[in-house]
Amino acid sequence: MLELPVVREDYCSQLVADNAIRYVLTNNPDLVYALLLEVRGRHHEYYEAAWAILEYLDEQQVGIPTTPLGRMDLIHELSRRLCRAYGYPEPVPIGHPLISSPGQPLPPLPRMELCEHVRKWAHSTQELVDAILQRVYDRRPDLWFAVSEEYRHDILLDGTAQFGLLIEQIASTEFPEQRCLWTMMDVRLEGVRRMYHMCGMEVPE
């Protein structure tokens, strides 16, 4: 497979990407083939194939990134090489990143009206959604950035999973009387809508 220059080295270096991709191709090509089958669709099966590759590399102690951004970038680089090797259009992230380089502060969290679906079912109030999301944003701006990048690249992995867990944790400890499954889903949806808005992407309704 072609070795391409990585798009960015801030979270997954060229050396780490090359070593990890070479290792899984040599020692477990079936995992890469599973990703190839789904690389153009970017549905649940694609995410599952990506998870399997990351878990395998972790088990083999290959030395891959431990941060959500680094792990997502590694899968993005593997997907780019697969697309180039098989003549598929190269995956390109949509919108723009929240920050241009590591360490920069994120912009203020915008306030947005709840989408029509959330308002219609009335499981969550505007005040509750805003309060939980503001706490997530203040406590883990790094995670907010990571999740926004996963959605820009359409590679939903560690960041998205951690985002849901943090929402659940905050709701359980600070808003236990208002916590329910539907509310957690509403907060996640509204968080993603804000990420889309902040990254200049079309906001889902």
C-alpha positions, 0 to 999 in steps of 0.5 A, spaced: 500 500 500 502 507 498 505 510 504 502 517 504 504 524 508 499 524 513 495 530 513 497 533 520 502 530 525 499 534 531 496 527 534 498 522 530 505 522 527 508 520 520 512 514 523 506 512 528 501 512 522 506 508 518 508 503 523 501 501 525 498 501 518 504 496 516 503 492 522 496 491 521 497 490 514 502 484 515 499 481 521 492 481 520 490 483 513 483 481 514 481 487 519 484 492 513 479 488 508 473 489 513 475 497 513 476 497 505 469 494 504 466 499 508 470 505 507 466 509 502 459 508 506 461 510 513 456 507 516 456 503 523 460 497 519 465 502 518 466 504 525 466 497 527 471 495 523 475 501 525 474 499 532 477 492 531 483 495 528 484 499 534 483 494 539 488 489 535 493 494 535 492 496 542 492 488 544 499 487 540 502 493 543 504 496 537 504 503 540 498 507 537 496 514 540 492 514 546 488 520 545 481 520 541 484 525 536 490 521 535 486 514 534 481 518 529 487 520 525 490 514 525 484 511 522 483 517 517 490 515 514 489 508 513 482 510 510 486 515 505 491 510 503 486 504 502 482 509 497 488 511 494 490 504 493 483 502 490 482 509 486 476 511 490 475 518 492 479 520 498 475 522 504 475 529 506 473 532 512 467 537 512 467 544 515 473 547 519 476 545 525 474 549 531 482 551 532 488 551 528 493 548 532 493 544 539 493 548 545 489 554 542 482 556 546 476 554 543 471 559 541 465 560 546 459 555 546 454 558 542 447 558 545 442 554 540 434 553 540 432 546 541 431 543 534 424 541 533 424 534 534 427 535 541 421 541 543 416 536 540 417 530 544 418 535 550 423 530 554 428 536 556 428 543 557 432 548 554 435 550 561 437 543 562 440 542 555 444 548 556 446 547 563 449 540 561 452 542 555 456 548 558 459 543 563 461 538 558 464 544 554 468 547 560 470 541 563 473 537 557 474 542 551 479 537 549 473 532 548 469 537 545 474 538 540 475 531 539 468 529 538 467 535 533 473 532 529 470 525 529 464 528 526 467 532 521 471 526 518 465 522 519 469 517 524 465 516 530 470 512 535 473 514 542 471 521 543 464 520 541 463 514 546 467 518 552 462 524 550 456 520 551 459 517 558 461 524 560 454 527 559 451 521 563 456 522 569 454 530 569 446 528 569 447 523 574 451 527 579 448 534 578 441 533 575 439 526 578 431 528 578 431 530 571 435 524 568 432 519 563 434 515 557 431 520 552 434 526 556 441 523 555 439 522 547 437 529 547 443 532 550 447 528 545 444 531 539 444 538 541 451 537 543 452 535 536 448 540 533 452 545 536 459 542 534 456 542 527 454 550 527 461 551 530 465 548 525 461 551 519 457 545 517 450 544 515 446 543 522 442 537 522 434 538 525 
